[in-house]
Amino acid sequence: MVVVHVQAAESEEFLYECPSSSTIDEIADSMCDIATLQSKIHTLSRLLRRRALMDDAFRESYPDVALALERTLSEAEVYASKDQVQYKRFLSPHALRAHIKSIEKEVKGSQLMSLSDLNLSQFFSGTSSVYIT
């Protein structure tokens, strides 16, 4: 196994582990996939925190939903964090996708579905559309 340290910017870095027999194309595809998924998690987190979790009316009206969303976002952020490099933990595209699906599930299962100015479908898989103000 080989571990590759990928750093696109100061705030965007991760470790990628692959078999030593992997081709350059396979490694490049996987690293691009991980970088894209990591970026999606960071973007989703910023958008949802700014648009929903900072809304006092939403937090007061739906405290359980807000807490569940906060927890899901925090878990995803920690996993996708550049700090994982310090702990020598590599990122998995499967785990990143699972975190995005968890965020999608929280958004779909919450009152956020009824809000309408931000289209998050570009971040989620499938054909569903989720909007947030």
N, C-alpha and C positions, 0 to 999 in steps of 0.2 A: 504494500500500500504506500501511496505517496500523498503527502499533504501539501497543498498549494496555498500560499498566503496571497489573497487577492485584495488589492486596494485601488479603488477607483477614485476616491477622494478621501479627505481626512475623516469624514463621517461615514464613509461607505467602505467597509472592509469586512472580510470573512475568511475563514479557512475552508478549503474544499478537499475532501479525501477521495481518492480514486485508486483503482488498481494500477500497478505500474505498467500493465499491458494496454492501458487505454490509449487510444489515438489522440492526436492533437485536436482533431475535429470534435471528438466526443467530449474531451475536457473543455474546450472552448464553448460548446453548446451548453454543457451543464453549468459552467460558470456564468454564462449570460442568463440562463434560466434562474439561477439562484439570485443574481444581482437584481433581476426584474422583480422577482417575488419579494425580496427584501425591501425594495423600493416601494412596492405596492403596500406592504404592511405599514411602513413609515407614513406614507401618504394617507392611507385609510385612517390611521390613528390620529394624525393631525386634523383631518377633516371632521371626523366624528367627535373628537374632543372639542373642537372649536364650535361646531354647529349644534351639537346635542348636549354634551356633558357640561358645557359652560352655561347652558340655558337653565337658570334657576327654576323657571316654571316647569320645565321638563323633569328636572331632578326631584322637585317637590311632588309633582303629579304622579310620577312613575319611579319611586325610589328603588324598587327591586330591579326594574329593567335597567336603570342607570347603573346600579351596582354591578349587575351581571355584565353589562357592556364594558364598564371600567375594568373589571377583572379580566375579561377576555382580551381587551386591548393591551393591558399590562403584560399578560402572559406572552402575547405575540411580540410585543416590543422587546421584552427581555430576550426571547429566543433569537430574534432578528438583529439584536444589538451588535455593534462592533466590539463591545466588551467581551464577547465570546472568544475573540482572538486571544485576549490576555489569559483566559482559562484553558486555552488550547482545545476548544470545542469547535468542531467543524459543523457547518450548516448542511442540512439535507433539504433538497427541493420537496420531498414528500412531506416533511414536517412543516415547512413553510406553507405549502398548499393546505395542509390540515388546519393551520392557524387562520388562514384566510377563510376557509370554510366555516370555522367556528365564529369568526366575526360576522360572516354572512348570515349564519343561523341566528345570532343575537339580533342583528338588524331586522331580519325578516320576522322574527318572533316578537318584535317590540312595536311600539307605537311609531317608530321612525318611518315605517312604511307609508304612513299617511302624510308625511311632510314632503314638500315637493320641489325644492329648487336645485338640488344637487343630485345628479345621476351617478350612482355608484355601480351600475351594471358593468361598466368597463373593468372593474376590479374583481368581479365575481364570475364564477364559471356558469355555464348554462345560458339559458335564454331569459332568465328572470331579470326584471328591472327593479331596482331599489332606489328610491329618491330620498334626499335629506335637505332640509333648509338650514 
